[in-house]
Amino acid sequence: MTSMDSEHSQEPDQREQQPVAPIAPLGAEALYRTLVEQIPAATYLWDVSRGVDNATLWVSSRLREILGFEPEEWMADATQWFAHVHPEDRQACIGETKRTIGSGQPFKMEYRMLAADGRVVWVLDQATAVGRDERGHVLVHQGILLDITERKR
């Protein structure tokens, strides 16, 4: 073995011994929330255990940028979501939501929402069941709400 071979053969061992910045003290939840807040869409957890009239368990602060509403408003009032779906899209959105809750299939739909300032905002809403009861009924949807208004023009 040449001295060069010897140097290269030790590199993996030396890399393994390099100190790694500890992330455990930061907390997995804090890291996850920081990551989620960087996504250019509103992310959410929605309780669907009793159908479409359930509460938003959590929604990211991007909701403020997309629609102008405070996330806390939506988490405090279960009617906020569908109340702000454009009237012409509301029944289709409710129908698709019911279908996906009942079937357990992912939800994906483009529809219009009414922003706090009255603007019409086109969104792509995608959600997946992440919590089920012992009979397989969907309890929680995890999803994203992406502003696609520019694409729709």
Secondary structure as GFF3:
##gff-version 3
##sequence-region A 1 153
A	DSSP	alpha_helix	3	16	.	.	.	ID=ss1
A	DSSP	three_ten_helix	24	26	.	.	.	ID=ss2
A	DSSP	alpha_helix	28	38	.	.	.	ID=ss3
A	DSSP	beta_strand	42	47	.	.	.	ID=ss4
A	DSSP	beta_strand	56	59	.	.	.	ID=ss5
A	DSSP	alpha_helix	62	67	.	.	.	ID=ss6
A	DSSP	alpha_helix	71	76	.	.	.	ID=ss7
A	DSSP	alpha_helix	80	83	.	.	.	ID=ss8
A	DSSP	alpha_helix	87	103	.	.	.	ID=ss9
A	DSSP	beta_strand	107	114	.	.	.	ID=ss10
A	DSSP	beta_strand	120	132	.	.	.	ID=ss11
A	DSSP	beta_strand	138	147	.	.	.	ID=ss12
A	DSSP	alpha_helix	149	152	.	.	.	ID=ss13
###
